[in-house]
Amino acid sequence: GGKVNWETSFDWSGGNPTGVKAYGSIVLGWHWGWKDTTTKLPVQLNSRRKITSNWSFGITQNTPSVMNVSYDVWFHQKSNPDWADQPHDEMMIWLNHQGGAGPLGTKRERVTIGGTAWDLYVGKIVNKDQAGRVTSSWNVYSYVRVANTNSATTDITAMADALVQRRLLANNAYLTSVEAGTEVFRGRGKLSSSSYSVNVG
């Protein structure tokens, strides 16, 4: 219903240097293990309802960090997924990245949306059990902003529509969640959001 400010601190070292250790984030809608039923989500993409977000933030690096500041947007094939329902697609929107952080998958192309240039990466998450059986999987589409920013108005619907136009995402998919935060690979510092909001039309 309005703007919020929030922050998350991180301190990660060791382990897999290319693996994400955490994604401290603020969530609207569905999330792994729970969901908020008081939002205007889910929104079916072909309904033409618009979802936008405004975000201004600062990054503090107490040590050189490998990290990004990004949206994580989830899609399901059903209109009202339960907290345990498997998503079908994930769309990340990287506004800022530091220390050589890179997205999952391979670069498909450079696109311009809303006057901003993005590199679009396409990949897939596949989770397996100890016996090697696939337990879950979903497509991952990552927009990486060519020029870093610390303040942006993002038309999330337009980003999803660009995937639909490329036949990567189904037009009848349901956008079920908008998250925003920082994926940290390693380093010590803080993400401070001075103003953050999401508007669901």
Secondary structure, DSSP 8 states (H G I E B T S, - for coil): ---EEEEEEEEE-SS-TTS--EEEEEEEEEETTEE-TTSS--EEGGG---EEEEEEEEEEESS--EEEEEEEEEEESSSS--TT---SEEEEEEEEEETT---SSEEEEEEEETTEEEEEEEEEEEEE-TTS-EEEEEEEEEEEESS--SEEEEEHHHHHHHHHHTTSS-TT-EEEEEEEEEEEEEEEEEEEEEEEEEEE-
